[in-house]
């Protein structure tokens, strides 16, 4: 149940580490600015099982994981609609 076997993860050799890194597109990983609704000027409260990441001074924010990283949101191919308990 690691990233390399998860449907949300894709390997990315273009990052600064050049090897053994990848990107997770799970919607449980939220960019902090996306929690703020500009039209209502209200900050949304993230779910308790999320990771919120941010940046400072206008630099781009991102995170990468190694192929052996594991998290509670793991899903393997074919299990897109199943709830997995890890």
Secondary structure, 3 states (H helix, E strand, C coil): CCHHHCCCEEECCCCCCCCCCEEECCCCEEEHHHHEECCCCEECCCCCCCEEECCCCCCCCCCCECCCCCCCCCCCCCCCCCCCCC
